[in-house]
């Protein structure tokens, strides 16, 4: 169907029906599934007058491919992607915004996990490069468990240029790297902040690092050399939230 995308998985479909039922075109449920979570989705779809189709489990697999669909899929009108201009416009009314930048993250599972945590921490948006990086797709939507429909993703052509634009708008850019000069809690993250993390294995690109105001590291007490990017993003986002919940914050 033109202009629609397919999402799958119990959580992703349920959250979409709860938050944005008007964007759900149709719901497909596996014929032989009749458990409380499937019934909840069926009831939500009926409550919002969304068409429901019971389909054979094999047919559902043929339609979706070899994915963990959990017996449910839905065709939706996707959240319109933001442009860089949309992001700058949103900054005009945002108070101490948090923006998460992922510099070349290619695993859609990591992008989905980062989106989920960004949503939980109140991030304004997630910025990714348009090329050589994961973009929002059904896998990302499923892992994000609804966050892909609430947290805008901004795909930009030139990430360094975008970071400079955000700096000109008054935000500080904090990059994460294992060799960072300061620990994350030693930098003031309470104002308008851009948190930048690099690709799996390679980390932030050199030009991206040069654009950052600070490079911070996360405390690591074990033998593992580096953290998964979605785990690192979660730790840095929650450090930002932690500082904002304290009466006073460290001065960077």
VENJO-V695487 format. One record per backbone hydrogen bond with DSSP energy under -0.5 kcal/mol. CO is the residue of the C=O (numbers start at 0). NH is the residue of the N-H. E is the energy in kcal/mol with one decimal. If there is no record, write none. Layout:
co = <CO | CO>
nh = <NH | NH>
e = <E | E>
This chain:
co = <0 | 4 | 6 | 8 | 9 | 10 | 11 | 12 | 13 | 14 | 15 | 19 | 20 | 22 | 22 | 24 | 25 | 26 | 27 | 28 | 29 | 31 | 34 | 35 | 36 | 37 | 38 | 39 | 40 | 41 | 42 | 43 | 44 | 45 | 50 | 52 | 52 | 54 | 55 | 56 | 57 | 58 | 59 | 60 | 64 | 66 | 68 | 68 | 70 | 71 | 72 | 73 | 73 | 74 | 74 | 75 | 75 | 81 | 82 | 83 | 84 | 85 | 86 | 87 | 88 | 89 | 89 | 93 | 96 | 97 | 97 | 98 | 98 | 99 | 100 | 100 | 101 | 101 | 102 | 104 | 105 | 106 | 106 | 107 | 108 | 109 | 110 | 111 | 112 | 113 | 114 | 115 | 116 | 117 | 118 | 123 | 124 | 125 | 126 | 127 | 136 | 137 | 138 | 139 | 140 | 140 | 141 | 143 | 145 | 146 | 146 | 149 | 151 | 152 | 152 | 153 | 153 | 155 | 157 | 158 | 159 | 160 | 161 | 162 | 163 | 164 | 165 | 166 | 171 | 171 | 172 | 172 | 172 | 173 | 174 | 176 | 181 | 182 | 183 | 186 | 191 | 192 | 192 | 193 | 193 | 194 | 195 | 196 | 198 | 199 | 202 | 204 | 205 | 206 | 207 | 207 | 208 | 213 | 213 | 214 | 214 | 215 | 216 | 227 | 228 | 229 | 230 | 231 | 232 | 233 | 234 | 235 | 236 | 237 | 238 | 239 | 240 | 241 | 241 | 242 | 249>
nh = <3 | 75 | 73 | 12 | 13 | 14 | 15 | 16 | 17 | 18 | 19 | 22 | 23 | 24 | 76 | 50 | 74 | 52 | 72 | 54 | 32 | 33 | 38 | 39 | 40 | 41 | 42 | 43 | 44 | 45 | 46 | 47 | 49 | 48 | 26 | 28 | 54 | 30 | 59 | 60 | 61 | 62 | 63 | 64 | 66 | 68 | 8 | 71 | 29 | 8 | 27 | 6 | 75 | 24 | 25 | 4 | 77 | 154 | 86 | 87 | 88 | 89 | 90 | 91 | 91 | 92 | 93 | 95 | 192 | 123 | 124 | 100 | 194 | 126 | 102 | 196 | 103 | 128 | 198 | 133 | 107 | 109 | 110 | 111 | 112 | 113 | 114 | 115 | 116 | 117 | 118 | 119 | 120 | 122 | 121 | 151 | 99 | 153 | 101 | 155 | 140 | 141 | 142 | 143 | 144 | 145 | 144 | 146 | 148 | 149 | 150 | 151 | 125 | 81 | 154 | 127 | 155 | 129 | 161 | 162 | 163 | 164 | 165 | 166 | 167 | 168 | 170 | 169 | 173 | 193 | 174 | 212 | 213 | 195 | 215 | 179 | 216 | 185 | 186 | 188 | 171 | 98 | 194 | 173 | 195 | 100 | 175 | 102 | 202 | 201 | 198 | 208 | 209 | 210 | 210 | 211 | 211 | 174 | 215 | 180 | 181 | 176 | 183 | 231 | 232 | 233 | 234 | 235 | 236 | 237 | 238 | 239 | 240 | 241 | 242 | 243 | 244 | 244 | 245 | 245 | 251>
e = <-1.6 | -3.4 | -2.5 | -2.2 | -2.3 | -2.9 | -1.8 | -2.3 | -2.1 | -2.8 | -2.4 | -1.9 | -1.7 | -0.6 | -2.9 | -0.6 | -1.9 | -2.7 | -2.3 | -2.7 | -1.3 | -0.6 | -2.6 | -2.0 | -1.7 | -2.5 | -2.6 | -2.4 | -2.6 | -2.2 | -2.6 | -1.7 | -3.4 | -1.4 | -2.5 | -2.7 | -0.6 | -2.5 | -2.4 | -1.9 | -2.2 | -2.2 | -2.2 | -2.7 | -2.0 | -1.8 | -1.1 | -1.5 | -2.6 | -1.8 | -3.2 | -2.7 | -0.5 | -3.1 | -1.2 | -2.7 | -0.7 | -0.6 | -2.0 | -2.3 | -2.6 | -2.3 | -1.4 | -0.6 | -1.1 | -1.0 | -0.5 | -0.6 | -2.9 | -3.0 | -0.8 | -0.5 | -3.0 | -3.0 | -0.6 | -2.6 | -1.5 | -0.7 | -0.8 | -3.1 | -0.6 | -0.6 | -2.0 | -2.6 | -2.3 | -2.5 | -2.4 | -2.1 | -2.0 | -2.7 | -2.4 | -2.0 | -1.9 | -2.9 | -1.4 | -0.6 | -2.1 | -3.0 | -2.7 | -2.4 | -2.6 | -2.2 | -2.4 | -2.6 | -0.7 | -1.0 | -0.8 | -1.6 | -1.7 | -1.4 | -2.8 | -0.6 | -2.4 | -1.2 | -0.6 | -2.6 | -0.6 | -2.8 | -2.0 | -2.5 | -2.1 | -2.1 | -2.4 | -2.2 | -2.2 | -1.3 | -2.1 | -1.7 | -0.6 | -2.9 | -0.6 | -2.5 | -1.6 | -2.8 | -3.2 | -2.1 | -2.5 | -2.0 | -1.4 | -0.6 | -2.3 | -2.3 | -0.5 | -3.4 | -0.6 | -3.4 | -2.2 | -3.3 | -2.3 | -1.0 | -1.3 | -2.6 | -2.3 | -1.0 | -0.7 | -0.8 | -1.0 | -2.9 | -0.5 | -0.7 | -1.3 | -2.8 | -2.0 | -2.8 | -2.5 | -1.9 | -2.4 | -2.4 | -2.7 | -2.4 | -1.8 | -1.9 | -2.2 | -2.8 | -2.3 | -1.7 | -1.2 | -0.6 | -0.5 | -1.0 | -0.6>
